[in-house]
Amino acid sequence: MKPAFSWEAIAKRRFAAVIALACALCIAAAAFYLPAGFVRIAVLAMLGLPALFIALDRPALVFYGLIVILFSNLDLFTTFRLYRLILALAVFALALAVINGRPFVRHHPVLLFLVAVFAVVLFQSISIARDYDAAAALALKYFKNLLAVAIAVQFVRTPGEFRRYVLVMAIAILLTDLAPLVVSPPTRYGSLSLIWEQGVFRYEGFVFEPNAFALMQLMLIPMLMYLIAVYRRSKPAVVCLSLALLASVVVLALSFSRGGFLGLAVLFALLLVVERKSRTVIAIGASIIVAGVALAPTIYWDRIQSMISFAQGSRFDFSIFTRIEAMKEAVRLGAANPLLGIGADNFIYALGSSLPYRMIVHNAYLQVFAELGAIAFAAFIAVITYDFLLIRSLMRRRDPEAAQIGRLLLIQLAAVLASAFFIPVAYDYYFWFVLAFPAIADYCFRGGAQGDEVNSAAARAAGSIPRA
């Protein structure tokens, strides 16, 4: 006698329909009876789980997402700390990949030691800071930035990964450059910097600090030149990258940053000297920079002229005067507190009544010297010196792509360091990403003299420009 009920008698489609109907009824009941906040979290979890699984399977995608959020600042449109979430996810995905057998990258021990010295002194300076909360907050911010740089070291190991890394970072910076022209930022970020004596607003992108925004363009311009070299065989790519290069120069001018202008002048001068044998780079890069500067408004040149007039003594500029006085005070405070300085982010507090106005020191080097002391300052200068040694090593490679990267990194680093004389960026993430670029490039194009032939073949396959 056959049983009255049998699984074999139920068609697969009917069984699937019954399960789907039951799930739909459960979801409808949950949406009706459960609190709205719980339902929202459940929906986001259902939508986010597939993305989470893909991210854990492809940790490099999380890293690229981290770079995009970090350099575009698009997370300002979210109501939660998206960057912290992606940073935690990147750390988790990387740890899981290492457990599963991914090799952990360790290179340039001298550079790691110097950065460790700087970080330890920064942490120790909290103990002598009068404004403890400000020092602790800045130290936490710096270590998060250092963590992001360390993650980049783990995901940029080969020439191909280096090209993708530069491309993603360039796209992210271009987003913060151009997105404000299309989408307005939230009202809580809606304030703009105003030059009162000239009655003009300064363009800030999504960085919301015009000097830092200008420095990011100095970081971007050599990257775009490198990408033009890599994708030189694709005319649409060259056109798009050339337009992006022109846009970056224009928005730099619209920031009205005098430090940015000096950095651009250094960049342009080094481009003519370092790339003098590469006619293609000179023709594209120099002409676009000249065209971008030519498109700057007339009032921009009046602001640049103010520096020359002040130096000649024919014009008084309160902004320049106060910055010079603040630099003098930074030297005095650093000399009086040589061991640990006055504490991270404590310059205004330590200034007291020394000056009739309260402002931070607009100089990254004196910022470190005053706030962290001579030991951290020596480590800071040593990191920069070591970067120049790595760049010199890259420039001497027989691999044309590695040599060209070395030349463009020299231009980038020199321009950013020149601008840092007028901008307090000693702890900012983009500044330390610039300092990490030579070490990352040196590791990606490692192999030395014995591997130059292999690297040269890879460079030709990638389409890089050999030196003419």
C-alpha positions as CSV (number, residue, x, y, z in Angstrom):
1,M,0.0,0.0,0.0
2,K,1.5,3.4,-1.0
3,P,1.7,6.1,1.7
4,A,-0.8,9.0,1.5
5,F,2.0,11.6,1.4
6,S,5.2,11.3,-0.5
7,W,7.9,13.9,-1.2
8,E,8.4,12.4,-4.6
9,A,4.9,13.3,-5.4
10,I,5.4,17.0,-5.0
11,A,6.8,18.8,-8.0
12,K,10.0,20.8,-7.4
13,R,8.4,24.0,-8.7
14,R,5.5,23.7,-6.4
15,F,7.8,23.1,-3.5
16,A,9.8,26.2,-4.4
17,A,6.6,28.3,-4.7
18,V,5.5,27.2,-1.3
19,I,8.8,28.1,0.3
20,A,8.8,31.5,-1.4
21,L,5.2,32.2,-0.3
22,A,6.1,31.3,3.3
23,C,9.1,33.6,3.3
24,A,7.1,36.4,1.8
25,L,4.4,36.0,4.5
26,C,7.1,36.0,7.2
27,I,8.7,39.2,5.8
28,A,5.3,40.9,5.5
29,A,4.4,40.0,9.0
30,A,7.8,41.2,10.3
31,A,7.5,44.5,8.4
32,F,4.0,45.0,9.9
33,Y,4.7,44.1,13.5
34,L,8.4,44.8,14.1
35,P,9.8,48.3,14.8
36,A,10.8,50.4,11.8
37,G,14.4,50.6,12.9
38,F,14.8,46.9,13.1
39,V,13.2,46.4,9.7
40,R,15.6,48.9,8.2
41,I,18.6,47.2,9.7
42,A,17.3,43.8,8.4
43,V,16.9,45.1,4.9
44,L,20.3,46.7,4.8
45,A,21.8,43.4,6.1
46,M,20.1,41.4,3.4
47,L,21.4,43.9,0.7
48,G,24.8,44.1,2.3
49,L,25.6,40.4,2.8
50,P,26.3,39.6,-0.9
51,A,28.6,42.7,-1.0
52,L,30.3,41.5,2.2
53,F,30.9,38.0,0.8
54,I,32.3,39.4,-2.5
55,A,34.5,41.8,-0.5
56,L,35.9,39.0,1.7
57,D,36.6,36.9,-1.4
58,R,38.2,39.9,-3.3
59,P,39.9,42.0,-0.5
60,A,41.5,44.3,-3.2
61,L,38.0,45.6,-4.0
62,V,37.7,46.7,-0.4
63,F,41.0,48.4,-0.6
64,Y,40.0,50.3,-3.7
65,G,36.8,51.3,-2.1
66,L,38.8,52.6,0.9
67,I,41.0,54.7,-1.4
68,V,37.9,56.2,-3.2
69,I,36.2,57.1,0.0
70,L,39.4,58.5,1.6
71,F,40.4,60.8,-1.3
72,S,36.9,61.7,-2.6
73,N,35.3,62.5,0.8
74,L,32.0,61.2,-0.7
75,D,31.1,59.7,2.7
76,L,30.0,63.2,3.8
77,F,26.7,62.3,2.1
78,T,26.1,59.4,4.5
79,T,24.6,59.7,8.0
80,F,27.1,57.2,9.5
81,R,30.9,56.9,9.5
82,L,31.3,55.0,6.2
83,Y,35.0,55.4,6.1
84,R,35.4,53.8,9.5
85,L,33.3,50.9,8.4
86,I,35.3,50.3,5.2
87,L,38.6,50.7,7.0
88,A,37.5,48.0,9.5
89,L,36.3,45.8,6.7
90,A,39.6,46.3,4.9
91,V,41.5,45.2,8.0
92,F,39.3,42.2,8.5
93,A,39.5,41.2,4.8
94,L,43.3,41.5,4.8
95,A,43.6,39.5,8.0
96,L,41.4,36.8,6.6
97,A,43.5,36.7,3.4
98,V,46.7,36.4,5.4
99,I,45.3,33.6,7.4
100,N,44.3,31.8,4.2
101,G,47.9,32.0,2.9
102,R,48.3,35.5,1.4
103,P,51.9,36.6,2.0
104,F,52.3,39.5,4.4
105,V,54.4,42.3,2.7
106,R,57.3,43.7,4.7
107,H,59.9,45.9,3.0
108,H,62.1,49.0,3.6
109,P,62.9,48.3,7.3
110,V,64.8,51.6,7.6
111,L,61.8,53.6,6.5
112,L,59.5,51.5,8.8
113,F,61.9,52.3,11.7
114,L,61.9,56.0,11.0
115,V,58.1,56.1,10.8
116,A,57.9,54.1,14.0
117,V,60.1,56.6,15.8
118,F,57.9,59.5,14.6
119,A,54.8,57.7,15.6
120,V,56.1,56.8,19.1
121,V,57.2,60.4,19.8
122,L,53.8,61.6,18.6
123,F,52.1,59.2,21.0
124,Q,54.4,60.2,23.9
125,S,53.8,63.9,23.3
126,I,50.2,63.4,24.6
127,S,51.7,62.9,28.1
128,I,53.1,66.5,28.2
129,A,50.2,68.2,26.2
130,R,48.3,70.8,28.2
131,D,45.2,70.2,26.0
132,Y,45.1,66.5,26.4
133,D,41.9,66.0,24.4
134,A,43.2,67.8,21.3
135,A,46.5,65.8,21.4
136,A,44.8,62.5,21.8
137,A,42.3,63.2,19.0
138,L,45.1,64.1,16.6
139,A,47.1,61.1,17.6
140,L,44.1,58.8,16.9
141,K,43.6,60.5,13.6
142,Y,47.3,60.1,12.6
143,F,47.3,56.4,13.5
144,K,44.2,55.8,11.5
145,N,45.9,57.5,8.5
146,L,49.0,55.4,9.1
147,L,46.8,52.3,9.1
148,A,45.4,53.2,5.7
149,V,48.9,53.7,4.3
150,A,49.9,50.3,5.7
151,I,47.0,48.6,4.0
152,A,48.1,50.2,0.7
153,V,51.5,48.6,1.2
154,Q,49.8,45.2,1.4
155,F,47.7,45.6,-1.8
156,V,50.2,47.4,-4.1
157,R,53.0,44.8,-4.8
158,T,53.3,44.5,-8.5
159,P,53.6,46.9,-11.5
160,G,50.0,46.0,-12.5
161,E,48.7,46.7,-9.0
162,F,50.7,50.0,-8.9
163,R,49.0,51.2,-12.1
164,R,45.5,50.3,-10.8
165,Y,46.3,52.0,-7.5
166,V,47.4,55.2,-9.2
167,L,44.3,55.1,-11.4
168,V,41.9,54.6,-8.5
169,M,43.5,57.3,-6.5
170,A,43.4,59.8,-9.4
171,I,39.7,59.0,-10.0
172,A,39.0,59.6,-6.3
173,I,40.7,63.0,-6.3
174,L,39.0,64.0,-9.5
175,L,35.7,63.2,-7.8
176,T,36.4,65.6,-5.0
177,D,37.6,68.2,-7.6
178,L,34.6,68.0,-9.9
179,A,31.6,66.5,-8.0
180,P,30.8,69.8,-6.2
181,L,30.1,71.3,-9.6
182,V,27.2,68.8,-10.0
183,V,26.1,68.0,-6.5
184,S,26.0,70.4,-3.6
185,P,27.4,69.2,-0.3
186,P,25.1,68.8,2.8
187,T,24.2,72.1,4.4
188,R,26.4,71.3,7.5
189,Y,29.4,71.5,5.1
190,G,28.1,74.4,3.1
191,S,30.5,77.1,4.4
192,L,33.1,78.5,1.9
193,S,36.4,80.3,2.5
194,L,36.3,83.9,1.6
195,I,39.1,86.3,0.8
196,W,37.6,89.4,2.4
197,E,40.0,92.0,0.9
198,Q,39.2,90.8,-2.6
199,G,35.6,89.6,-2.1
200,V,36.0,86.2,-3.8
201,F,35.2,82.7,-2.6
202,R,37.8,80.0,-2.8
203,Y,37.1,76.7,-4.4
204,E,37.6,73.8,-2.0
205,G,36.1,70.8,-3.7
206,F,34.9,68.3,-1.0
207,V,38.1,68.9,1.0
208,F,36.7,72.1,2.6
209,E,40.1,73.6,3.1
210,P,41.5,75.4,0.1
211,N,45.2,75.0,0.9
212,A,44.9,71.3,1.5
213,F,42.8,71.1,-1.7
214,A,45.6,72.8,-3.7
215,L,48.2,70.4,-2.3
216,M,46.1,67.4,-3.4
217,Q,46.2,68.8,-6.9
218,L,50.0,68.9,-6.7
219,M,49.8,65.2,-5.8
220,L,47.4,64.5,-8.7
221,I,49.1,66.2,-11.6
222,P,52.2,63.9,-11.8
223,M,49.9,60.9,-11.3
224,L,47.8,61.9,-14.4
225,M,51.1,62.4,-16.4
226,Y,52.0,58.8,-15.5
227,L,48.6,57.5,-16.5
228,I,48.9,59.4,-19.8
229,A,52.2,57.5,-20.3
230,V,50.7,54.1,-19.4
231,Y,47.7,54.5,-21.7
232,R,49.3,56.5,-24.4
233,R,48.2,54.0,-27.1
234,S,44.5,54.7,-26.4
235,K,43.5,58.0,-27.8
236,P,40.2,58.3,-25.8
237,A,42.2,57.6,-22.6
238,V,44.8,60.2,-23.4
239,V,42.1,62.8,-24.2
240,C,40.2,62.1,-21.0
241,L,43.3,62.2,-18.9
242,S,44.5,65.4,-20.6
243,L,41.2,67.1,-19.8
244,A,41.5,65.8,-16.2
245,L,45.0,67.3,-16.0
246,L,43.7,70.7,-17.3
247,A,40.8,70.6,-14.8
248,S,43.2,69.9,-11.9
249,V,45.3,72.9,-12.8
250,V,42.2,75.2,-13.1
251,V,40.7,74.2,-9.8
252,L,44.1,74.6,-8.2
253,A,44.1,78.2,-9.4
254,L,40.5,78.7,-8.2
255,S,41.6,77.6,-4.7
256,F,43.6,80.9,-4.6
257,S,46.2,79.1,-2.6
258,R,49.6,80.9,-2.7
259,G,51.3,77.8,-1.3
260,G,49.7,75.8,-4.0
261,F,51.0,78.3,-6.6
262,L,54.5,78.0,-5.4
263,G,54.2,74.2,-5.4
264,L,52.9,74.4,-9.0
265,A,55.9,76.6,-10.0
266,V,58.3,74.0,-8.5
267,L,56.4,71.3,-10.3
268,F,56.6,73.1,-13.7
269,A,60.3,74.0,-13.3
270,L,61.2,70.4,-12.4
271,L,59.1,69.0,-15.3
272,L,61.1,71.1,-17.8
273,V,64.4,70.0,-16.2
274,V,63.8,66.3,-15.3
275,E,61.7,65.4,-18.4
276,R,63.8,67.5,-20.8
277,K,64.6,64.4,-22.9
278,S,61.0,63.1,-23.1
279,R,59.4,65.4,-25.7
280,T,56.0,63.8,-25.3
281,V,55.7,64.4,-21.6
282,I,57.0,68.0,-22.0
283,A,54.6,68.7,-24.8
284,I,51.5,67.4,-23.0
285,G,52.3,68.3,-19.4
286,A,53.8,71.7,-19.9
287,S,51.2,72.9,-22.4
288,I,48.3,71.8,-20.3
289,I,49.7,73.4,-17.1
290,V,50.3,76.7,-19.0
291,A,46.8,76.5,-20.5
292,G,45.3,75.8,-17.0
293,V,47.1,78.7,-15.4
294,A,46.1,81.0,-18.3
295,L,42.5,80.2,-17.6
296,A,42.8,81.5,-14.0
297,P,40.8,84.6,-13.2
298,T,42.7,88.0,-13.2
299,I,42.1,88.4,-9.5
300,Y,44.2,85.2,-8.9
301,W,47.3,87.0,-10.2
302,D,46.6,89.9,-7.9
303,R,46.7,87.5,-5.0
304,I,50.0,86.0,-6.2
305,Q,51.4,89.5,-6.7
306,S,50.7,90.2,-3.1
307,M,53.5,87.8,-2.0
308,I,56.0,89.7,-4.2
309,S,54.8,93.1,-3.0
310,F,55.1,92.0,0.6
311,A,58.6,90.7,0.1
312,Q,59.6,94.0,-1.5
313,G,58.0,96.0,1.3
314,S,55.6,97.9,-0.9
315,R,52.5,96.2,0.4
316,F,51.3,94.9,3.8
317,D,49.5,91.6,3.9
318,F,48.1,90.7,7.3
319,S,47.8,87.0,6.4
320,I,51.5,86.7,5.4
321,F,52.6,88.8,8.4
322,T,50.8,86.7,11.0
323,R,52.1,83.5,9.4
324,I,55.7,84.7,9.6
325,E,55.2,85.6,13.2
326,A,53.6,82.3,14.0
327,M,56.6,80.5,12.4
328,K,59.0,82.5,14.6
329,E,57.0,81.4,17.7
330,A,57.1,77.8,16.4
331,V,60.9,78.0,16.3
332,R,61.0,79.4,19.8
333,L,58.6,76.8,21.2
334,G,60.5,73.9,19.6
335,A,63.9,75.2,20.9
336,A,62.4,75.6,24.4
337,N,60.9,72.0,24.3
338,P,63.4,69.9,22.3
339,L,62.5,66.5,23.7
340,L,58.8,66.0,23.1
341,G,57.7,69.5,22.0
342,I,54.6,71.1,23.4
343,G,52.3,68.3,22.4
344,A,50.4,67.3,19.3
345,D,47.9,70.0,18.2
346,N,48.8,72.2,21.1
347,F,50.4,75.1,19.3
348,I,47.5,77.5,19.8
349,Y,47.2,76.5,23.5
350,A,51.0,76.9,24.1
351,L,51.1,80.2,22.2
352,G,49.2,81.8,25.1
353,S,49.6,85.6,25.0
354,S,52.8,85.6,23.0
355,L,50.9,86.9,20.0
356,P,47.9,89.1,19.9
357,Y,46.2,86.7,17.5
358,R,45.7,82.9,17.7
359,M,46.5,80.8,14.7
360,I,48.3,77.5,13.9
361,V,51.7,77.5,12.3
362,H,51.3,77.3,8.5
363,N,54.5,75.2,8.0
364,A,54.5,71.4,8.2
365,Y,58.2,71.3,9.3
366,L,57.9,73.9,12.0
367,Q,54.6,72.2,13.0
368,V,56.5,69.0,13.8
369,F,59.4,70.8,15.4
370,A,57.2,72.8,17.8
371,E,54.6,70.2,18.7
372,L,56.8,67.0,18.7
373,G,60.3,68.2,19.4
374,A,63.7,67.6,17.8
375,I,63.6,63.8,17.8
376,A,60.4,63.6,15.8
377,F,61.6,66.4,13.5
378,A,64.8,64.5,12.8
379,A,62.8,61.3,12.0
380,F,60.5,63.4,9.8
381,I,63.4,64.8,7.8
382,A,65.0,61.4,7.6
383,V,61.8,59.9,6.1
384,I,61.9,62.6,3.4
385,T,65.6,62.0,2.8
386,Y,65.1,58.3,2.4
387,D,62.3,58.9,-0.1
388,F,64.6,60.9,-2.2
389,L,67.2,58.1,-2.1
390,L,64.5,55.6,-3.3
391,I,63.5,58.0,-6.1
392,R,67.1,58.3,-7.2
393,S,67.3,54.5,-7.3
394,L,64.2,54.3,-9.4
395,M,65.4,57.0,-11.8
396,R,68.6,55.0,-12.4
397,R,66.8,51.8,-13.4
398,R,67.1,50.6,-17.0
399,D,63.4,49.7,-17.0
400,P,61.9,52.8,-18.7
401,E,58.6,52.6,-16.7
402,A,60.4,52.5,-13.4
403,A,62.8,55.3,-14.4
404,Q,59.8,57.4,-15.5
405,I,58.0,56.8,-12.3
406,G,61.1,57.9,-10.4
407,R,61.2,61.2,-12.3
408,L,57.5,61.9,-11.8
409,L,57.7,61.0,-8.1
410,L,60.6,63.4,-7.8
411,I,58.4,66.1,-9.3
412,Q,55.4,65.2,-7.1
413,L,57.4,65.0,-3.9
414,A,59.3,68.2,-4.5
415,A,56.1,70.1,-5.3
416,V,54.3,68.8,-2.3
417,L,57.2,69.5,0.0
418,A,57.5,73.1,-1.3
419,S,53.8,73.7,-0.7
420,A,54.2,72.2,2.8
421,F,56.3,75.1,3.8
422,F,53.1,77.1,3.8
423,I,50.5,74.5,4.9
424,P,50.3,72.5,8.2
425,V,49.8,69.0,6.7
426,A,52.3,67.1,8.8
427,Y,49.7,64.6,10.1
428,D,47.3,64.5,7.2
429,Y,46.6,61.3,5.3
430,Y,47.3,62.6,1.7
431,F,50.7,63.9,2.9
432,W,51.7,60.5,4.2
433,F,50.4,58.8,1.1
434,V,52.8,61.0,-0.9
435,L,55.7,60.0,1.5
436,A,54.8,56.3,1.0
437,F,54.7,56.5,-2.8
438,P,58.5,56.1,-3.4
439,A,58.7,53.0,-1.2
440,I,55.6,51.4,-2.8
441,A,56.9,52.1,-6.3
442,D,60.4,50.8,-5.5
443,Y,58.9,47.6,-4.2
444,C,56.5,47.1,-7.1
445,F,59.4,47.6,-9.6
446,R,61.9,45.8,-7.6
447,G,64.3,43.3,-9.2
448,G,67.4,45.6,-9.5
449,A,69.9,45.3,-12.3
450,Q,69.4,41.5,-12.7
451,G,65.7,42.0,-13.4
452,D,65.8,45.0,-15.6
453,E,65.3,43.1,-18.8
454,V,62.2,41.4,-17.5
455,N,60.9,44.7,-16.1
456,S,61.6,46.4,-19.4
457,A,59.5,43.9,-21.3
458,A,56.6,44.3,-18.8
459,A,56.9,48.1,-19.2
460,R,56.7,47.9,-23.0
461,A,53.7,45.6,-22.7
462,A,52.0,48.1,-20.4
463,G,52.6,50.9,-23.0
464,S,54.8,53.2,-20.9
465,I,56.7,56.0,-22.6
466,P,60.4,55.3,-23.0
467,R,62.7,58.3,-22.6
468,A,63.4,59.9,-26.0
